[in-house]
Amino acid sequence: MIDDQLGLSDSFKVLKDEHQKDLLLQFLLNFSLQKTDELEKKNYKLTKQHKELTQVSMISSFITNQLNEKVIELYQAKKDLENSLDDKTIELIKSEKFASIGEVSARLSHDIKNPLSVISNSSEIIAMNKSLSDPEKRSLARIERAVERINHQLQHVLDYVKTSPLQKKEVSILTLLQTCVEDMNYPPNIKINIPKNDFKILCDETQIKTVFINLIQNSIQSLKDKGYINIRFYEKLDHHLLEFEDSGSGIPEDKLDEIFEPLFTTKQEGTGLGLVSCSTIIKQHGGQIYAKNNPTTFTILLPSK
């Protein structure tokens, strides 16, 4: 009664309401600060990942430019040398020149493969992050394609400069081909038709596999995402005949005699060493390789014994 008269009850209610408001405001403030802190951490993480992607992309671009410049320099050196010498001295100089090129190319290839491995592994780790944006995913995909392209070019260089002796053994020609096709990535609109017949050949399995992969890869590049590749085997009395045919645009007729020359290429991103590596390997096996148009067909002759 006395409290009501003095107005103490109403005052107490006001104080109580104000205290609850303060508690609510304090809670909301703490919650807001916590969420702000979380968002800042996520933003820092995404910014760091974006910087890493940018650095990887710049390194990949630098390596690609360096390799292309070296290939252009080697090709220009070849043309300058051939123009300044007569036919009788060209072969001798070429052998010395390409021996030096082989040594330099081998060292260069090994030096480039190490940072490429770092780039490839870093890309795989970054790709595991589910919070990547679509532009970041596209950038990552471009990096992976660039690494794959450089690795392919480096492998051409290493195949060309290899001088290891042949390690011959009997292998199934069909099994060897199937392994090559299974290991390759190619567009779904390209059909690779492999033969059903099989026979044993005496060869260096690793090197013949290199030949098959190079020829199939050349056909895939010429088809531009659509077409067919027909592969055929024939077993003759004293030799084996292998054919790789595709529905591509073909080889310029005036270039047919040059396609097995070192550093010759009609592709903007080619090294000019893939087909010469094939020719070298087949000759080491005592065989022959040649090409024709209408349709584009590479034919390999290998001795049966």
Secondary structure, 3 states (H helix, E strand, C coil): CHHHHHCHHHHHHHHHHHHHHHHHHHHHHHHHHHHHHHHHHHHHHHHHHHHHHHHHHHHHHHHHHHHHHHHHHHHHHHHHHHHHCCHHHHHHHHHHHHHHHHHHHHHHHHHHHHHHHHHHHHHHHHHCCCCCCHHHHHHHHHHHHHHHHHHHHHHHHHHHHCCCCCCEEEEEHHHHHHHHHHCCCCCCCEEEECCCCCCEEEEEHHHHHHHHHHHHHHHHHHHCCCEEEEEEEEECCCEEEEEEEECCCCCCHHHHHHCCCCCCCCCCCCCCCHHHHHHHHHHHCCCEEEEECCCEEEEEEEECC
